[in-house]
Amino acid sequence: MKRATRAVFALLATAGVSQVVAAECVDSPGNVLQVCVFAENGGAYYEVTRKGHPVLQRAALGLAFEGEKAPRVVVAGTAQRASRDSTWEQPWGEERHIRDRHNEMRVSLRGDTQNTSAFDVVVRAFDDGFGFRYDFMGIPAGRAVAIADELTEFKPVGAYDAWWFQAYEKERDEYLYQRTPLDRITKAETPLTLESSQLYLSIHEAALIDYASMTLERTAPGTLKADLMPWSDGIKVRRTGPFQTPWRTVLVSETAAGLADSRLTLNLNEPNRLGDVSWAKPAKYVGIWWEMHLNRSTWGSGPKHGATTANTKRYIDFAAKYGFDGVLVEGWNTGWDGDWIANGAGFSFTKSYPDFDLAEVTSYARSKGVSLIGHNETAGAIQNYESQMEAGFRQYAKYGVHSIKTGYVKPNGTIQRITPDGAAHNEWFAGQYLVRHHQLVAETAARYRIAIDAHEPVKDTGLRRTWPNLMSREGARGQEFNAWGDPTNPPEHVVILPLTRLLAGPMDFTPGIFDITEGGKPSVAKRVQSTLANQLALYVVIYSPLHMAADLPENYEKHLDAFQFIRDVPTDWERSRTLDAKIGDYIVVARQERGGRDWYLGALTDEQARTLTVSLDFLDPQARYEAQIYRDGANADYRTRPVAYQIERRSARAGDRLTLKLAPGGGTAIRFRALQ
């Protein structure tokens, strides 16, 4: 097996003269990808090929430190090499057993500045992508350094379209994706998915710890550069030596489905540090949430207050009756009155409104076999939250609350940080300040055996492997935009997310709206733009270990036959396969229930009606199945007949081919029930 090489190749120098440069190279285990690192004219660079064809042309590597000149670096010695082929088990996840098969190369570089005197570039090559990070082991312990810039570039070879949205915008990551040529990008968030006629790439990062989130800036035609979300004074990152950066990752696939089924990001994170995490349980939940987005009740106190003891008991009764694990309650704690976004420092995380009794509610829930899911909206008032976090988590643990939804609703770039001298500084939502904060939340919550579902979060980078109580995140336009968005999410949104945002990790999208027109809204652009069958399929297509049945209880009881799929579908899986996908057009995903024999399938389309044919080769060839099919009804259409659906049953076996007819904005959800 060819694992690694030291290559010599020609690079075009100025004046058209070729210059021979030695490069340290590493091949992926199946000889699919090769990543080469080299130094030339004082700069460090890398190149990538796939099956001998260029994928990324020569692109820069390195960091620039505050107070130092741009370093001139050389390769110091021969690269160190290692390989791994092992399998590890997720305590919960989209795949129970993850294979980690990669070859590693550590290239030592020496620069001519104090902080770059000795550092390594570490590369791990997988058959479906690669990651690299910087290891500044030459900086003495305790020496404080400030990173002024990261020099890392990505230069795809060929013509690519990008699926992206603008970074540094007011609403963080909550924007619709646009598809443009790569050179239309200004600054984009990651994961950034690139599509060409031959390959799909996804640029992202893994193991984002005590560092700034990476966005991507187009600095020249075909060139994307790492752009770190800075502190308020412009410094990108503050660290003390020695330190490692997050991994910079690129997935490489011939198909869009191959991107979705990669586990590279998880493999680049460290193993579970929490030990037994059986308390971090995948679950389905209902809650006091959608009714407030519909303005039927309020977060704040008053005659329409939603989070009352009586209303919570009503949801608990519904959850117990239909087999749901939890009930989310938003607006139970004081601080919601008035302009809470501007006055987040007024939130208490232990004191409830007078009409909500936490002890009574949690006792009632336990008697029904249901758990309460807590809610901590911070409005970006980080220091107020951190000052109460221990007390809040201690109180939740006392009453048996083991899952919390956190929130950070605050315009990007206005998260206030007060320094000891009393000065106020405005920070970005995913700069190092917030990255540190979210890490503190995860570690503090773990001490109280509490799982986190973070909304308005720092993006996922696979840290759920290391801290499995980081169960889900939002980090994109979710279902709430279908209540008051202007416009709401178009049908293509949910067939873009699995190949963009969800490449980072689970998303709490909150699916399951059955009252598609939201009481009869006449404008399609002012309400949910999907069919009911599409809402069912979301439970399979959009992965989250915590899934909400987001609609009002009475709307489910009008369609108990369709509601059965939501009751049946798991949130924890043995294995997952993306069967077919075209970004922005359609997607088909199949998942096997963890520890069980049943499979579930979800198919979604955009505004176009489609007929798709899928092979059932994922089923057990030794088993017979009953396919319970929830599909769009005759003449269903998200614009005119969104609630038209049909349910049918038929026998199925491995190798059968199934034809799926999807209405405009439609979908199909199937349970393949294994028969004895």
Secondary structure in CASP SS format (residue, H / E / C, confidence):
PFRMAT SS
TARGET T0000
AUTHOR 0000-0000-0000
METHOD secondary structure of the structure
MODEL  1
M C 1.00
K C 1.00
R C 1.00
A E 1.00
T E 1.00
R E 1.00
A E 1.00
V E 1.00
F E 1.00
A E 1.00
L E 1.00
L E 1.00
A C 1.00
T H 1.00
A H 1.00
G H 1.00
V C 1.00
S E 1.00
Q E 1.00
V E 1.00
V E 1.00
A E 1.00
A E 1.00
E E 1.00
C E 1.00
V E 1.00
D E 1.00
S C 1.00
P C 1.00
G C 1.00
N C 1.00
V C 1.00
L E 1.00
Q E 1.00
V E 1.00
C E 1.00
V E 1.00
F E 1.00
A E 1.00
E E 1.00
N C 1.00
G C 1.00
G E 1.00
A E 1.00
Y E 1.00
Y E 1.00
E E 1.00
V E 1.00
T E 1.00
R E 1.00
K C 1.00
G C 1.00
H E 1.00
P E 1.00
V E 1.00
L E 1.00
Q E 1.00
R E 1.00
A E 1.00
A E 1.00
L E 1.00
G C 1.00
L E 1.00
A E 1.00
F E 1.00
E C 1.00
G C 1.00
E C 1.00
K C 1.00
A C 1.00
P C 1.00
R C 1.00
V E 1.00
V E 1.00
V E 1.00
A C 1.00
G C 1.00
T C 1.00
A C 1.00
Q E 1.00
R E 1.00
A E 1.00
S E 1.00
R E 1.00
D E 1.00
S E 1.00
T E 1.00
W E 1.00
E E 1.00
Q C 1.00
P C 1.00
W C 1.00
G C 1.00
E C 1.00
E C 1.00
R C 1.00
H E 1.00
I E 1.00
R E 1.00
D E 1.00
R E 1.00
H E 1.00
N E 1.00
E E 1.00
M E 1.00
R E 1.00
V E 1.00
S E 1.00
L E 1.00
R E 1.00
G E 1.00
D C 1.00
T C 1.00
Q H 1.00
N H 1.00
T H 1.00
S C 1.00
A C 1.00
F E 1.00
D E 1.00
V E 1.00
V E 1.00
V E 1.00
R E 1.00
A E 1.00
F E 1.00
D C 1.00
D C 1.00
G E 1.00
F E 1.00
G E 1.00
F E 1.00
R E 1.00
Y E 1.00
D E 1.00
F E 1.00
M C 1.00
G C 1.00
I C 1.00
P C 1.00
A C 1.00
G C 1.00
R C 1.00
A E 1.00
V E 1.00
A E 1.00
I E 1.00
A E 1.00
D E 1.00
E E 1.00
L C 1.00
T C 1.00
E E 1.00
F E 1.00
K C 1.00
P E 1.00
V C 1.00
G C 1.00
A C 1.00
Y C 1.00
D E 1.00
A E 1.00
W E 1.00
W E 1.00
F C 1.00
Q E 1.00
A C 1.00
Y C 1.00
E C 1.00
K C 1.00
E C 1.00
R C 1.00
D C 1.00
E C 1.00
Y C 1.00
L C 1.00
Y C 1.00
Q E 1.00
R E 1.00
T E 1.00
P E 1.00
L H 1.00
D H 1.00
R H 1.00
I C 1.00
T C 1.00
K E 1.00
A E 1.00
E C 1.00
T C 1.00
P C 1.00
L E 1.00
T E 1.00
L E 1.00
E E 1.00
S C 1.00
S C 1.00
Q C 1.00
L C 1.00
Y E 1.00
L E 1.00
S E 1.00
I E 1.00
H E 1.00
E E 1.00
A E 1.00
A C 1.00
L C 1.00
I C 1.00
D C 1.00
Y C 1.00
A C 1.00
S C 1.00
M E 1.00
T E 1.00
L E 1.00
E E 1.00
R E 1.00
T E 1.00
A E 1.00
P C 1.00
G C 1.00
T E 1.00
L E 1.00
K E 1.00
A E 1.00
D E 1.00
L E 1.00
M C 1.00
P C 1.00
W C 1.00
S C 1.00
D C 1.00
G C 1.00
I C 1.00
K C 1.00
V E 1.00
R E 1.00
R E 1.00
T E 1.00
G C 1.00
P C 1.00
F E 1.00
Q E 1.00
T C 1.00
P C 1.00
W E 1.00
R E 1.00
T E 1.00
V E 1.00
L E 1.00
V E 1.00
S E 1.00
E C 1.00
T C 1.00
A H 1.00
A H 1.00
G H 1.00
L H 1.00
A H 1.00
D C 1.00
S C 1.00
R C 1.00
L H 1.00
T H 1.00
L H 1.00
N H 1.00
L C 1.00
N C 1.00
E C 1.00
P C 1.00
N C 1.00
R C 1.00
L C 1.00
G C 1.00
D C 1.00
V C 1.00
S C 1.00
W C 1.00
A C 1.00
K C 1.00
P C 1.00
A E 1.00
K E 1.00
Y E 1.00
V E 1.00
G E 1.00
I E 1.00
W C 1.00
W H 1.00
E H 1.00
M H 1.00
H H 1.00
L C 1.00
N C 1.00
R C 1.00
S C 1.00
T E 1.00
W C 1.00
G C 1.00
S C 1.00
G C 1.00
P C 1.00
K C 1.00
H E 1.00
G C 1.00
A C 1.00
T C 1.00
T H 1.00
A H 1.00
N H 1.00
T H 1.00
K H 1.00
R H 1.00
Y H 1.00
I H 1.00
D H 1.00
F H 1.00
A H 1.00
A H 1.00
K H 1.00
Y H 1.00
G C 1.00
F C 1.00
D C 1.00
G E 1.00
V E 1.00
L E 1.00
V E 1.00
E C 1.00
G C 1.00
W C 1.00
N E 1.00
T C 1.00
G C 1.00
W C 1.00
D C 1.00
G C 1.00
D C 1.00
W C 1.00
I C 1.00
A C 1.00
N C 1.00
G H 1.00
A H 1.00
G H 1.00
F C 1.00
S C 1.00
F C 1.00
T C 1.00
K C 1.00
S E 1.00
Y C 1.00
P C 1.00
D C 1.00
F C 1.00
D C 1.00
L H 1.00
A H 1.00
E H 1.00
V H 1.00
T H 1.00
S H 1.00
Y H 1.00
A H 1.00
R H 1.00
S H 1.00
K C 1.00
G C 1.00
V C 1.00
S E 1.00
L E 1.00
I E 1.00
G E 1.00
H E 1.00
N E 1.00
E E 1.00
T C 1.00
A C 1.00
G C 1.00
A C 1.00
I H 1.00
Q H 1.00
N H 1.00
Y H 1.00
E H 1.00
S H 1.00
Q H 1.00
M H 1.00
E H 1.00
A H 1.00
G H 1.00
F H 1.00
R H 1.00
Q H 1.00
Y H 1.00
A H 1.00
K H 1.00
Y C 1.00
G C 1.00
V C 1.00
H C 1.00
S E 1.00
I E 1.00
K E 1.00
T E 1.00
G E 1.00
Y C 1.00
V C 1.00
K C 1.00
P C 1.00
N C 1.00
G C 1.00
T C 1.00
I E 1.00
Q E 1.00
R E 1.00
I E 1.00
T C 1.00
P C 1.00
D C 1.00
G C 1.00
A C 1.00
A E 1.00
H E 1.00
N E 1.00
E E 1.00
W C 1.00
F C 1.00
A C 1.00
G C 1.00
Q H 1.00
Y H 1.00
L H 1.00
V H 1.00
R H 1.00
H H 1.00
H H 1.00
Q H 1.00
L H 1.00
V H 1.00
A H 1.00
E H 1.00
T H 1.00
A H 1.00
A H 1.00
R H 1.00
Y C 1.00
R C 1.00
I C 1.00
A E 1.00
I E 1.00
D E 1.00
A E 1.00
H C 1.00
E C 1.00
P C 1.00
V C 1.00
K C 1.00
D C 1.00
T C 1.00
G C 1.00
L C 1.00
R C 1.00
R C 1.00
T C 1.00
W C 1.00
P C 1.00
N C 1.00
L E 1.00
M E 1.00
S E 1.00
R E 1.00
E C 1.00
G C 1.00
A C 1.00
R C 1.00
G C 1.00
Q C 1.00
E C 1.00
F H 1.00
N H 1.00
A H 1.00
W H 1.00
G C 1.00
D C 1.00
P C 1.00
T C 1.00
N C 1.00
P C 1.00
P C 1.00
E C 1.00
H H 1.00
V H 1.00
V H 1.00
I H 1.00
L H 1.00
P H 1.00
L H 1.00
T C 1.00
R H 1.00
L H 1.00
L H 1.00
A C 1.00
G C 1.00
P C 1.00
M E 1.00
D C 1.00
F C 1.00
T C 1.00
P C 1.00
G C 1.00
I C 1.00
F C 1.00
D C 1.00
I C 1.00
T C 1.00
E C 1.00
G C 1.00
G C 1.00
K C 1.00
P C 1.00
S C 1.00
V H 1.00
A H 1.00
K H 1.00
R C 1.00
V C 1.00
Q C 1.00
S C 1.00
T C 1.00
L H 1.00
A H 1.00
N H 1.00
Q H 1.00
L H 1.00
A H 1.00
L H 1.00
Y H 1.00
V H 1.00
V H 1.00
I C 1.00
Y C 1.00
S C 1.00
P C 1.00
L E 1.00
H E 1.00
M E 1.00
A C 1.00
A C 1.00
D C 1.00
L C 1.00
P H 1.00
E H 1.00
N H 1.00
Y H 1.00
E H 1.00
K C 1.00
H C 1.00
L H 1.00
D H 1.00
A H 1.00
F H 1.00
Q H 1.00
F H 1.00
I H 1.00
R H 1.00
D H 1.00
V C 1.00
P C 1.00
T C 1.00
D C 1.00
W E 1.00
E E 1.00
R E 1.00
S E 1.00
R E 1.00
T E 1.00
L E 1.00
D E 1.00
A E 1.00
K E 1.00
I C 1.00
G C 1.00
D C 1.00
Y E 1.00
I E 1.00
V E 1.00
V E 1.00
A E 1.00
R E 1.00
Q E 1.00
E E 1.00
R C 1.00
G C 1.00
G C 1.00
R C 1.00
D C 1.00
W E 1.00
Y E 1.00
L E 1.00
G E 1.00
A E 1.00
L E 1.00
T E 1.00
D C 1.00
E C 1.00
Q C 1.00
A C 1.00
R E 1.00
T E 1.00
L E 1.00
T E 1.00
V E 1.00
S E 1.00
L C 1.00
D C 1.00
F C 1.00
L C 1.00
D C 1.00
P C 1.00
Q C 1.00
A C 1.00
R E 1.00
Y E 1.00
E E 1.00
A E 1.00
Q E 1.00
I E 1.00
Y E 1.00
R E 1.00
D E 1.00
G C 1.00
A C 1.00
N C 1.00
A C 1.00
D E 1.00
Y C 1.00
R C 1.00
T C 1.00
R E 1.00
P C 1.00
V C 1.00
A C 1.00
Y E 1.00
Q E 1.00
I E 1.00
E E 1.00
R E 1.00
R E 1.00
S E 1.00
A E 1.00
R C 1.00
A C 1.00
G C 1.00
D C 1.00
R E 1.00
L E 1.00
T E 1.00
L E 1.00
K E 1.00
L E 1.00
A C 1.00
P C 1.00
G C 1.00
G C 1.00
G E 1.00
T E 1.00
A E 1.00
I E 1.00
R E 1.00
F E 1.00
R E 1.00
A E 1.00
L E 1.00
Q C 1.00
END
